[in-house]
Each structure stands twice: as C-alpha cells, then as structure tokens.
Amino acid sequence: MLDRILDRLEEWIIATLIAAATALTFVAVVHRYGASNSAALAGWAKAHGQIVLSQAALWVYARLTSVNLSWARELATYMFVWMAKFGAALGVRTGIHVGVDVLVDRLAPRARKPVIAFALLCGALFTGVIGTLGAIYVYHLDPDQVSQELEWPSRYIYLCIPLGSYLMCLRFLQVLWRLLRYDTVPRHGHAAEIAAVTPPLAAPIAEPAA
C-alpha cells in the first residue's frame, strides 16, 4: 500500500512539473517574441502611414512589457531539474535506463543473478552517497542565500539533490529485493510493472538443462 502511494506520488510530481515547466516556457517565449515583434510592427506601420495598426501594435507592446516574466526562465529551469531527479528514480523502477548487458548475456544463467544484484547494489551505493553529500551541502548553505530572480532560499531549491538521490537509492534497493526474492527485474515497455526476467537475462534464473 505504501509503495503504491509512493509510486503515484512520484508519477504525479513528475507529470505536474513537466507540464508546468513546458507551459511556463511556452508563455515566456510568446511574451518575449510578442513584445519584440509588436514593437517592430508599430515602427513599420508608422513608417507606412498605418496609424491605426501602429497604435494597436503599441498598445499590445505596452501591455506585454508591463508584465514582468524575467523569473519564468529561472523557475522553468528549477522545475526541469526537479523533474529530472525524480524521473531518474522512476526510470530505475520501470527499467527504462540504458544498460550494457553484453557481459551478462554471455554468462551462464546461474551467474547472471549475482552480477545483476551487484550492479543494483552499486547503483544504490552510488545514489546513497550522492544523496548524503547533497544533504550535507544543503545543510551548510547560507540560509540567507537566495536565487537571482525569484529570491527563493537556495536550500529549498537544492533539496532536489538529496531527495531525488535517496529516492533513486530506494528504487535500486526495491529492485534488488525483488530480484533476490522473486528472480524478477523491471522490464522496459511495461512501466510500473515488475515482470519476469526473460532471455537473454533468463527468468527464473536456473541451472541450464543437462
């Protein structure tokens, strides 16, 4: 039950962040080009005696420039960074990360399970270390340090490093536990579904027939 709640929360956070960041980026681009093009159109219309068009373009330019979206790029960047950290954890859970399995393919079925388990353990160790270092870094940040445009505390922004890394570590450990107990790992193409390891990884992992 707890795993299911965490899975849904993870997916909801990723979907919300990528949708919001994409929409914000689109609005910022339209705002920027709308302001520059309306100013250019006003100048062209005035030069060609199109007074009504020139005044309309100037009105649009005034309205657009009255809206300050200088913070949009910074916020979109932070959203994409947070999305990437949580998305990496989702990739571990669904088996979507790129892997080189040439060596594993050449091993006997009995030897494959320990190799896969070792790789998962290394992934958990690496992300656990990154999460710990990230937590230490965030802890020692100056509380008064803020972002340039939004002026948000940098501590909250950089929390994505320990949170995302620890979640990724948890996912590695979950996959490792399922491998050791059920001889299964996530398969790409079946998101959020833990499926049996099929050739060339072979599942269930067993001795070759005599």
Secondary structure, DSSP 8 states (H G I E B T S, - for coil): -HHHHHHHHHHHHHHHHHHHHHHHHHHHHHHHHHHHHHHHHHHHHHHTT-HHHHHHHHHHHHHHHTS--TTHHHHHHHHHHHHHHHHHHHHHHHT-S----HHHHHS-HHHHHHHHHHHHHHHHHHHHHHHHHHHHHHHTS-TT-B-SSS--BHHHHTTHHHHHHHHHHHHHHHHHHHHHHHSEEE-TTSTT-EEE--TTS-SS------
